[in-house]
Structures are given as C-alpha cells and as structure tokens.
Amino acid sequence: MVSPDEMERIIEAAAERAMRPERMRPVLADTIAPLIRQSMEDAMLKMGIDSRDPIRLQKDLAHLRMWRESMEEAHAKGLIAVFTVALTGAIAMLALGIKQWIIGP
C-alpha cells in the first residue's frame, strides 16, 4: 500500500512532468494565446478602440498624450499666473500700507 507521503510525492512528480516548458509550449500556442488575443480585442472594442488598425490606434494614443501634456502645461501655467497675481496684490497692499504709514491719513 502507498503511504500518503509517497502518494503526495508521486502527484508532485507527475504535475512537474506535465508542466515542463516543452510540453506546455504547444498548449500555450494552440489554446491560451488565441484566447488571450480574443479577450484583449473584445476588451479594447468595448472601450471603443479598434485593434485591427494598429497605426490608427498609435496615432490616437499619441494625440491623447499630446492633449494630456498640454493640459498639464496649462494647469502649471495657470497656477503660476494665480500665484503671480496674488503676490503682486500682496506687494501692492504692502506698498500702499507703507505709504499711508509714512505720509499719514
């Protein structure tokens, strides 16, 4: 009779032999790869991306990248403008305060 430890070793050895790369490559190429490809195409199609035209997809993504970068740049310049206006106002208030203090009411 086979002990539980021996049975576990036999099962592990069989699983290890079955999972060898040379045995898995045909399985991956024939079954899993097409499933992954189809799943990715379905997911992209649901997002409104046609994966059958990769050049157009690359152009669309490049356009989105340019749009994002321009929005980031506009945001940064907007913050600089707000800071500049606030600083100019503070300096003007300080100058008027000093002028009133020196000249008097």
C-alpha distances in whole Angstrom, upper triangle without the diagonal:
4,7,10,12,10,10,14,14,13,16,18,19,19,21,23,24,25,27,29,33,33,31,33,36,37,35,37,40,40,39,39,42,44,43,44,47,48,47,49,52,52,52,55,57,56,58,61,60,60,58,59,62,61,64,66,63,63,67,66,64,67,69,67,67,71,71,69,71,74,73,72,75,77,75,76,80,80,79,81,84,83,83,86,88,87,88,92,92,91,94,97,96,96,99,101,101,102,105,106,105,108,110,110,110
4,7,8,6,6,10,11,10,12,15,15,16,18,20,20,22,24,26,29,30,28,29,33,34,32,34,37,37,36,36,39,41,40,41,44,45,44,46,49,49,49,52,54,53,55,58,57,57,55,56,59,57,61,62,59,60,64,63,61,63,66,64,63,67,68,65,67,70,70,68,71,74,72,72,76,77,75,78,81,80,80,83,85,84,85,88,89,88,90,93,93,93,96,98,97,98,101,102,102,104,107,106,107
4,5,5,6,9,10,11,12,14,15,17,18,20,21,23,24,26,30,31,29,30,34,35,33,35,38,38,37,36,40,42,40,41,44,45,44,46,49,49,49,52,54,53,54,57,57,57,54,56,59,57,61,62,59,60,63,62,60,63,65,63,62,66,67,64,66,69,68,67,70,72,70,71,74,75,73,76,79,78,78,81,83,82,82,86,87,86,88,91,90,90,93,95,95,96,99,100,99,102,104,104,104
4,5,5,6,9,10,10,12,14,15,16,18,20,21,22,25,28,30,28,28,32,33,31,33,36,36,34,34,37,39,38,38,42,42,41,43,46,46,45,48,50,50,51,54,53,54,52,53,56,55,58,59,56,57,60,59,57,59,62,60,59,63,63,61,62,66,65,63,66,69,67,67,71,71,70,72,75,74,74,77,79,78,79,82,83,82,84,87,87,87,90,92,91,92,95,96,96,98,101,100,100
4,5,5,6,9,10,11,12,14,15,16,18,20,21,23,26,28,26,27,31,32,30,32,35,36,34,33,36,39,37,38,41,42,41,43,46,46,45,48,50,50,51,54,53,53,51,53,55,54,57,58,55,55,59,58,56,58,61,59,58,62,62,60,61,64,64,62,65,67,65,66,69,70,69,71,74,73,73,76,78,77,77,81,82,81,83,86,85,85,88,90,90,91,94,95,94,96,99,99,99
4,5,5,6,9,10,11,12,14,15,17,18,20,21,25,26,25,26,29,31,29,31,34,34,33,33,36,38,37,38,41,42,41,43,46,46,46,48,51,50,52,54,53,54,51,52,55,54,57,58,55,56,59,59,56,59,61,59,59,62,63,61,62,66,65,63,66,69,67,67,71,72,70,73,76,75,75,78,80,79,80,83,84,83,85,88,88,88,91,93,92,93,96,97,97,99,102,101,102
4,5,5,6,9,10,11,12,14,15,16,18,20,24,25,23,24,28,29,27,29,32,32,31,30,33,36,34,35,38,39,38,40,43,43,43,46,48,47,49,52,51,51,49,50,53,51,55,56,53,54,58,57,54,57,60,57,57,61,61,59,61,64,63,62,65,67,66,66,70,70,69,71,74,74,74,77,79,78,79,82,83,82,84,87,87,87,90,92,91,93,95,96,96,98,101,101,101
4,5,5,6,9,10,10,12,14,15,16,19,22,24,22,22,26,27,25,27,30,31,29,28,31,34,32,33,36,37,36,38,41,41,40,43,45,45,46,49,48,49,46,48,51,49,52,54,51,51,55,54,51,54,57,54,54,58,58,56,57,61,60,58,62,64,62,63,66,67,66,68,71,70,70,73,75,74,75,78,79,78,80,83,83,83,86,88,87,89,92,93,92,95,97,97,97
4,5,5,6,9,10,10,12,14,15,17,20,22,20,21,25,26,25,26,30,30,29,29,31,34,33,33,36,38,37,38,42,42,41,44,46,46,47,50,49,49,46,48,51,49,52,54,51,51,55,54,52,54,57,55,54,58,59,56,57,61,60,59,62,64,63,63,66,67,66,68,71,71,70,73,76,75,75,79,80,79,81,84,84,84,87,89,88,89,92,93,93,95,98,98,98
4,6,5,6,9,10,11,12,14,16,20,21,19,20,24,25,23,25,28,28,28,27,30,33,32,32,36,37,36,38,41,41,41,44,46,46,47,50,48,49,46,47,50,48,52,53,50,51,55,54,52,54,57,55,54,58,59,57,58,62,61,60,63,65,64,64,68,69,68,70,73,72,72,75,77,77,77,81,82,81,83,86,86,86,89,91,90,92,94,96,95,97,100,100,100
4,5,5,6,9,10,10,12,15,18,19,17,18,22,23,21,23,26,26,25,24,27,30,29,29,32,34,33,35,38,38,38,40,42,42,44,46,45,45,43,44,47,45,49,50,47,48,52,51,49,51,54,52,52,55,56,54,55,59,58,57,60,62,61,61,65,66,65,67,70,69,69,72,74,74,75,78,79,78,80,83,83,83,86,88,88,89,92,93,93,95,97,97,97
4,5,5,6,9,10,10,12,16,18,16,17,20,22,20,21,25,25,24,23,26,29,28,28,31,33,32,33,36,37,36,39,41,41,42,45,44,44,41,43,45,44,47,49,46,46,50,49,47,49,52,50,49,53,54,52,53,56,56,55,58,60,58,59,62,63,62,64,67,67,67,70,72,71,72,75,76,76,78,80,80,81,83,85,85,86,89,90,90,92,95,95,95
4,5,5,6,9,10,11,15,16,15,16,19,21,20,21,24,25,24,24,27,29,29,29,32,34,33,35,37,38,38,40,43,43,44,47,45,45,42,43,46,44,47,49,46,47,50,50,48,50,53,51,50,54,55,53,54,58,58,56,59,62,60,61,64,65,64,66,69,69,69,72,74,73,74,77,78,78,80,82,83,83,85,88,87,88,91,92,92,94,97,97,97
4,5,5,6,9,10,14,15,13,14,18,18,17,19,22,22,22,22,25,27,26,27,30,31,31,33,36,36,36,39,41,41,43,45,43,43,40,41,44,43,46,48,45,46,49,49,47,49,52,50,50,54,55,53,54,58,57,56,59,62,60,61,64,65,64,67,69,69,69,72,74,74,75,78,79,78,80,83,83,84,86,88,88,89,92,93,93,95,98,98,98
4,5,5,6,9,12,14,12,12,16,17,15,17,20,20,19,19,22,24,23,24,27,28,28,30,32,33,33,35,37,38,39,42,40,40,37,39,41,40,43,45,42,42,46,46,43,46,49,47,46,50,51,49,51,54,54,52,55,58,57,57,61,61,61,63,66,66,66,68,71,70,71,74,75,75,77,79,80,80,83,85,84,86,88,90,90,92,94,94,94
4,5,5,6,10,12,11,11,15,17,16,17,20,21,20,19,22,25,24,24,27,29,29,30,33,34,34,36,38,39,40,42,40,40,37,39,41,39,42,44,41,42,45,45,43,45,48,46,46,49,50,48,50,53,53,52,55,57,56,56,60,61,60,62,65,65,65,68,70,69,70,73,74,74,76,78,79,79,82,84,84,85,87,89,89,91,93,93,94
4,6,6,9,10,8,10,13,15,14,16,19,20,20,19,22,25,24,25,28,29,29,31,33,34,35,37,39,40,41,43,41,41,38,38,41,39,43,45,42,42,46,46,44,46,49,48,47,51,52,50,51,55,55,54,56,59,58,58,62,63,62,64,67,67,67,70,72,72,73,76,77,77,78,81,82,82,84,86,86,88,90,92,92,93,96,96,96
4,6,9,9,7,8,11,12,11,13,16,16,16,16,19,21,21,22,25,26,26,28,30,31,32,34,36,36,38,40,38,38,35,36,38,37,40,42,40,40,44,44,42,44,47,46,45,49,50,48,50,53,53,52,55,57,56,57,60,61,61,63,66,66,66,69,71,70,71,74,76,75,77,80,80,81,83,85,85,87,89,90,91,93,95,95,95
4,6,8,7,6,10,12,10,11,15,16,15,14,17,20,19,19,22,24,24,25,28,29,29,31,33,34,35,38,36,35,32,33,36,34,38,40,37,37,41,41,39,41,44,42,42,45,47,45,46,50,50,49,51,54,53,53,57,58,57,59,62,62,62,65,67,67,68,71,72,72,74,76,77,77,80,82,82,83,86,87,87,89,91,92,92
4,6,5,6,9,11,11,12,15,16,17,16,18,21,21,21,23,26,26,27,29,31,31,33,35,36,37,39,37,36,33,34,36,34,38,40,37,37,41,41,39,41,44,43,42,46,47,46,47,50,50,49,52,54,54,54,57,59,58,60,63,63,63,66,68,68,68,71,73,73,74,77,78,78,80,82,83,84,86,88,88,90,92,92,93
4,5,5,6,9,10,10,12,14,15,14,15,18,19,19,21,23,24,24,27,29,29,30,33,34,35,36,34,33,30,31,33,31,34,36,34,34,38,38,36,38,41,40,39,43,44,43,44,47,48,47,49,52,51,51,55,56,56,57,60,61,61,63,66,66,66,69,71,71,72,75,76,76,78,80,81,82,84,86,86,88,90,90,91
4,6,6,8,10,10,12,13,15,15,16,19,20,20,22,24,25,26,28,30,31,32,34,36,36,38,36,35,31,31,34,32,35,37,35,35,39,40,38,40,43,42,41,45,46,45,46,50,50,49,52,54,54,54,57,59,59,60,63,64,64,66,68,69,69,72,74,74,75,78,79,79,81,83,84,85,87,89,89,91,93,94,94
4,6,7,7,9,11,12,13,14,15,18,19,19,21,23,24,25,27,29,30,31,33,35,36,37,35,34,31,31,34,33,36,38,36,36,40,40,38,41,44,43,42,46,47,46,47,51,51,50,53,55,55,55,58,60,59,61,64,64,65,67,69,69,70,73,75,75,76,79,80,80,82,84,85,86,88,90,90,92,94,95,95
4,6,5,6,9,10,10,10,12,15,15,16,18,20,20,22,24,25,26,28,30,31,32,34,32,31,28,28,31,30,33,35,33,33,37,37,35,37,40,39,39,42,44,42,44,47,47,47,49,52,51,52,55,56,56,58,60,61,61,64,66,66,67,70,71,71,73,75,76,77,79,81,81,83,85,86,87,89,91,91,91
4,5,5,6,8,10,10,10,13,15,15,16,19,20,20,22,24,25,26,28,30,31,33,30,29,26,26,28,27,30,32,30,30,34,35,33,35,38,37,37,40,42,41,42,45,46,45,48,50,50,51,53,55,55,57,59,60,60,63,65,65,66,68,70,70,72,74,75,76,78,80,81,82,84,86,86,88,90,90,91
4,5,5,6,8,10,10,12,14,15,16,18,20,21,22,24,25,27,28,30,31,33,30,29,26,26,28,27,30,33,31,31,35,35,34,36,39,39,39,42,43,42,44,47,47,47,50,52,52,53,56,57,57,59,61,62,63,65,67,67,68,71,72,73,74,77,78,78,80,82,83,84,86,88,89,90,92,93,93
4,6,5,6,7,9,11,12,13,15,16,17,19,21,22,23,25,26,28,30,31,29,28,25,25,28,27,31,33,30,31,35,35,34,36,39,38,38,41,43,41,43,46,46,46,49,51,51,52,55,56,56,58,60,61,61,64,66,66,67,70,71,71,73,76,76,77,79,81,82,83,85,87,87,89,91,92,92
4,6,6,5,6,9,10,10,12,14,15,16,18,20,21,22,24,25,27,28,26,25,22,23,25,24,28,29,27,28,31,31,30,32,35,34,34,38,39,38,39,43,43,42,45,47,47,48,51,52,52,54,57,57,58,60,62,62,64,66,67,68,70,72,73,74,76,78,78,79,82,83,84,86,87,88,88
4,6,6,5,8,10,11,11,13,15,16,17,19,21,22,23,25,27,28,25,24,21,21,23,22,26,28,26,26,30,30,29,32,34,34,34,37,39,38,39,42,43,43,45,47,47,48,51,52,53,55,57,58,58,61,63,63,64,67,68,69,70,72,74,74,76,78,79,80,82,84,85,86,88,89,89
4,6,7,7,9,11,12,13,15,17,18,19,21,22,23,25,27,28,26,24,21,21,24,24,27,29,27,28,32,32,31,34,36,35,36,39,40,40,42,44,45,45,47,50,49,51,53,54,55,57,59,60,61,63,65,65,67,69,70,71,73,75,76,77,79,81,81,83,85,86,87,89,91,91,91
4,6,6,7,9,10,11,13,15,16,17,19,20,21,23,25,26,25,23,21,21,24,24,27,29,27,28,32,31,30,33,35,34,35,38,39,39,41,43,43,44,46,48,48,49,52,53,53,56,58,58,59,62,63,64,65,67,69,69,71,73,74,75,77,79,79,81,83,84,85,87,89,89,89
4,6,5,6,9,10,10,12,14,15,16,18,20,21,23,24,23,22,19,20,23,22,26,27,25,26,30,29,28,31,33,32,32,36,37,35,37,40,40,40,43,45,45,46,49,50,50,52,54,55,56,58,60,60,62,64,65,66,68,70,71,72,74,75,76,78,80,81,82,84,85,86,86
4,5,5,6,9,10,11,12,14,15,17,18,20,21,23,20,19,16,17,20,19,22,24,22,23,26,26,25,28,30,29,30,33,34,33,35,38,38,38,41,43,43,44,47,48,48,50,52,53,54,56,58,59,60,62,64,64,66,68,69,70,72,74,75,76,78,79,80,82,84,84,84
4,5,5,6,8,10,10,12,14,15,16,18,20,21,19,17,15,15,18,18,22,23,21,22,26,25,25,28,30,29,30,33,34,33,36,38,38,39,42,43,43,45,47,48,49,51,53,54,55,57,59,59,61,63,64,65,67,69,70,71,73,75,75,77,79,80,81,83,85,85,85
4,5,5,6,9,10,10,12,14,15,16,18,20,18,18,15,16,20,19,23,24,21,23,27,26,25,28,30,29,30,33,34,33,35,38,38,38,41,43,42,44,47,47,48,50,52,53,54,56,58,58,60,62,63,64,66,68,68,70,72,73,74,76,78,79,80,82,83,84,83
4,5,5,6,9,10,10,12,14,15,17,18,17,16,14,15,18,17,21,22,19,21,24,23,22,25,27,26,27,30,31,30,32,35,35,35,38,39,39,41,43,44,45,47,49,49,50,53,54,55,56,59,60,60,62,64,65,66,68,70,71,72,74,76,76,78,80,81,80
4,5,5,6,9,10,11,12,14,16,17,14,13,10,12,15,14,18,19,16,18,21,21,20,23,25,24,25,28,29,29,31,33,34,34,37,38,38,40,43,43,44,46,48,49,50,52,54,54,56,58,59,60,62,64,65,66,68,70,71,72,74,75,76,78,80,80,80
4,5,5,6,9,10,10,12,14,15,14,13,11,12,15,15,19,19,17,19,22,21,21,24,26,25,26,30,30,29,32,34,34,35,38,39,39,41,44,44,45,47,49,49,51,53,55,55,57,59,60,61,63,65,66,67,69,70,71,73,75,76,77,79,81,81,81
4,5,5,6,9,10,11,13,14,13,13,12,14,17,17,20,20,17,20,23,21,20,24,25,24,25,29,29,28,31,33,33,33,36,38,37,39,42,42,43,45,47,47,49,51,52,53,55,57,58,59,61,62,63,65,67,68,69,71,73,74,75,77,78,79,78
4,5,5,6,8,10,11,12,11,11,9,12,14,13,17,17,14,16,19,18,17,20,22,20,22,25,25,25,27,30,29,30,33,34,34,36,38,39,40,42,44,44,46,48,49,50,52,54,55,56,58,60,60,62,64,65,66,68,70,71,72,74,75,76,75
4,6,5,6,9,10,10,9,8,6,8,11,12,15,15,13,15,18,17,16,20,21,20,22,25,25,25,27,30,30,31,33,35,35,37,39,40,41,43,44,45,47,49,50,51,53,55,56,57,59,60,61,63,65,66,67,69,71,72,73,75,76,77,76
4,5,5,6,9,10,9,9,9,11,14,15,18,17,15,18,20,18,18,22,23,21,23,26,26,26,29,31,30,31,34,35,35,37,40,40,41,44,45,45,47,49,50,51,53,55,56,57,59,61,61,63,65,66,67,69,71,72,73,75,76,77,76
4,5,5,6,9,9,10,10,13,15,15,18,17,14,17,19,17,16,20,21,19,21,24,24,23,26,28,27,28,31,32,32,34,37,37,38,40,42,42,44,46,47,48,50,52,52,54,56,57,58,60,62,63,64,66,67,68,70,72,73,73,73
4,5,5,6,5,7,7,10,12,12,15,14,11,13,16,13,13,17,18,16,18,21,21,20,23,25,25,26,29,30,30,32,35,35,36,38,40,40,42,44,45,46,48,50,51,52,54,55,56,58,60,61,62,64,66,67,68,70,71,72,71
4,5,5,5,6,7,10,12,13,16,14,12,15,17,14,15,19,19,18,20,23,22,22,26,27,27,28,31,32,32,34,36,36,38,40,41,42,44,46,47,48,50,52,52,54,56,57,58,60,62,63,64,66,67,68,70,72,73,73,73
4,5,7,9,11,14,15,16,19,17,14,18,19,16,16,20,20,18,21,24,22,22,26,27,26,28,31,31,31,34,36,36,37,40,41,41,43,45,46,46,49,51,51,52,55,56,57,59,61,62,62,65,66,67,68,71,72,72,71
4,6,9,11,14,15,15,17,15,12,15,16,13,13,17,17,15,17,20,19,19,22,24,23,24,27,27,27,30,32,32,33,36,37,37,39,41,42,43,45,47,48,49,51,52,53,55,57,58,59,61,63,64,65,67,68,68,68
4,7,9,12,13,14,15,13,11,14,15,12,13,16,16,14,17,19,18,19,22,23,23,25,27,28,28,31,33,32,34,37,37,38,40,42,43,44,46,48,48,50,52,53,54,56,58,59,60,62,63,64,66,68,69,69,68
4,6,9,9,10,12,10,7,11,12,9,10,14,14,13,16,18,18,18,21,23,23,24,27,28,28,30,32,33,34,37,38,38,40,42,43,44,46,48,49,50,52,54,55,56,58,59,61,63,64,65,67,68,70,70,69
4,6,6,8,11,9,7,11,12,11,12,15,16,15,18,20,20,21,24,25,26,27,30,30,31,34,35,36,37,40,41,42,44,45,46,48,50,51,52,54,56,57,58,60,61,63,64,66,67,68,70,72,73,73,73
4,5,6,9,9,7,10,12,11,12,15,16,16,18,21,21,22,24,26,27,28,30,31,32,34,36,37,38,40,42,43,44,46,47,49,50,52,53,55,56,58,59,61,62,64,65,67,68,70,71,73,74,75,74
4,6,9,9,9,12,14,13,15,17,18,19,21,23,24,25,27,29,29,31,33,34,35,37,39,40,41,43,44,46,47,49,50,52,53,55,56,58,59,61,62,64,65,67,68,70,71,72,74,76,77,78,77
4,6,6,6,9,10,11,13,14,16,17,19,20,21,23,25,26,27,29,31,32,33,35,36,37,39,41,42,44,45,47,48,50,51,53,54,56,57,58,60,62,63,64,66,68,69,70,72,73,75,75,75
4,5,5,6,9,10,10,12,14,15,16,18,20,21,22,24,26,27,28,30,31,33,34,36,37,39,40,42,43,45,46,48,49,51,52,54,55,57,58,60,61,63,64,66,67,69,70,71,73,74,73
4,5,5,6,9,10,11,12,14,15,17,18,20,21,23,24,26,27,29,30,32,33,34,36,38,39,41,42,43,45,47,48,49,51,53,54,55,57,58,59,61,63,64,65,67,69,70,71,72,72
4,5,5,6,9,10,10,12,14,15,16,18,20,21,23,24,26,27,29,30,31,33,35,36,37,39,41,42,43,45,46,48,49,51,52,53,55,57,58,59,61,63,64,65,67,68,69,70,70
4,5,5,6,9,10,11,12,14,15,16,18,20,21,23,24,26,27,29,30,31,33,35,36,37,39,40,42,43,45,46,48,49,51,52,54,55,57,58,60,61,63,64,66,67,68,69,69
4,5,5,6,9,10,10,12,14,15,16,18,20,21,22,24,26,27,28,30,32,33,34,36,38,39,40,42,43,45,46,48,49,51,52,54,55,57,58,60,61,63,64,65,67,68,68
4,5,5,6,9,10,10,12,14,15,16,18,20,21,22,24,26,27,28,30,32,33,34,36,37,39,41,42,43,45,46,48,49,51,52,53,55,57,58,59,61,63,64,65,66,66
4,5,5,6,9,10,11,12,14,15,17,18,20,21,22,24,26,27,29,30,31,33,35,36,37,39,41,42,43,45,46,48,49,51,52,54,55,57,58,59,61,63,64,65,64
4,5,5,6,9,10,10,12,14,15,16,18,20,21,23,24,25,27,29,30,31,33,34,36,37,39,40,42,43,45,46,48,49,51,52,54,55,57,58,60,61,62,63,63
4,5,5,6,9,10,11,12,14,15,16,18,20,21,22,24,26,27,28,30,32,33,35,36,37,39,41,42,43,45,47,48,49,51,52,54,55,57,58,59,61,62,62
4,5,5,6,9,10,11,12,14,15,16,18,20,21,22,24,26,27,28,30,31,33,35,36,37,39,40,42,43,45,46,47,49,51,52,53,55,57,58,59,60,60
4,5,5,6,9,10,10,12,14,15,16,18,20,21,23,24,25,27,29,30,31,33,34,36,37,39,40,42,43,45,46,48,49,51,52,54,55,57,58,59,58
4,5,5,6,9,10,11,12,14,15,17,18,20,21,23,24,26,27,29,30,32,33,34,36,38,39,40,42,43,45,47,48,49,51,52,54,55,57,58,57
4,5,5,6,9,10,10,12,14,15,16,18,20,21,22,24,26,27,28,30,31,33,34,36,37,38,40,42,43,45,46,48,49,51,52,53,55,56,56
4,6,5,6,9,10,10,12,14,15,16,18,20,21,22,24,25,27,28,30,31,33,34,36,37,39,40,42,43,45,46,47,49,51,52,53,54,54
4,5,5,6,9,10,10,12,14,15,17,19,20,21,23,24,26,27,29,30,32,33,35,36,38,39,40,42,43,45,46,48,49,51,52,53,53
4,5,5,6,9,10,11,12,14,15,17,18,20,21,23,24,26,27,28,30,32,33,34,36,37,39,41,42,43,45,46,48,49,51,52,52
4,5,5,6,9,10,10,12,14,15,16,18,20,21,22,24,25,27,28,30,31,32,34,36,37,39,40,42,43,45,46,47,49,50,50
4,5,5,6,9,10,10,12,14,15,16,18,20,21,22,24,25,27,28,30,31,33,34,36,37,39,40,42,43,45,46,47,48,48
4,5,5,6,9,10,11,12,14,15,17,18,20,21,23,24,26,27,29,30,32,33,35,36,37,39,40,42,43,45,46,47,47
4,5,5,6,8,10,11,12,14,15,16,18,20,21,22,24,26,27,28,30,31,33,34,36,37,39,40,42,43,44,46,46
4,5,5,6,9,10,10,12,14,15,16,18,20,21,22,24,25,27,28,30,31,33,34,36,37,39,40,42,43,44,44
4,6,5,6,9,10,11,12,14,15,17,18,20,21,23,24,26,27,29,30,32,33,35,36,37,39,41,42,42,42
4,5,5,6,9,10,11,12,14,15,16,18,20,21,22,24,26,27,28,30,31,33,34,36,37,39,40,41,41
4,5,5,6,9,10,10,12,14,15,16,18,20,21,22,24,25,27,28,30,31,32,34,36,37,38,39,39
4,5,5,6,9,10,11,12,14,15,17,18,20,21,23,24,26,27,28,30,31,33,34,36,37,38,38
4,5,5,6,8,10,11,12,14,15,16,18,20,21,22,24,26,27,28,30,31,33,34,36,37,36
4,6,5,6,9,10,10,12,14,15,16,18,20,21,22,24,25,27,28,30,31,33,34,35,35
4,5,5,6,9,10,10,12,14,15,16,18,20,21,22,24,26,27,28,30,31,32,33,33
4,5,5,6,9,10,11,12,14,15,16,18,20,21,22,24,26,27,28,30,31,32,32
4,6,5,6,8,10,10,12,14,15,16,18,20,21,22,24,26,27,28,30,31,31
4,5,5,6,8,10,10,12,14,15,16,18,20,21,22,24,25,27,28,29,29
4,6,5,6,9,10,10,12,14,15,16,18,20,21,22,24,26,27,27,27
4,5,5,6,9,10,11,12,14,15,16,18,20,21,22,24,26,26,26
4,5,5,6,9,10,10,12,14,15,16,18,20,21,22,24,25,25
4,5,5,6,9,10,10,12,14,15,16,18,20,21,22,23,24
4,5,5,6,9,10,10,12,14,15,16,18,20,21,21,21
4,5,5,6,9,10,10,12,14,15,16,18,20,20,21
4,5,5,6,9,10,10,12,14,15,16,18,19,20
4,5,5,6,8,10,10,12,14,15,16,17,18
4,5,5,6,9,10,10,12,14,15,15,16
4,5,5,6,9,10,10,12,14,15,16
4,5,5,6,9,10,11,12,13,15
4,5,5,6,8,10,10,11,12
4,5,5,6,9,10,10,11
4,5,5,6,8,9,12
4,5,5,6,8,10
4,5,5,5,6
4,6,5,8
4,6,9
4,7
4
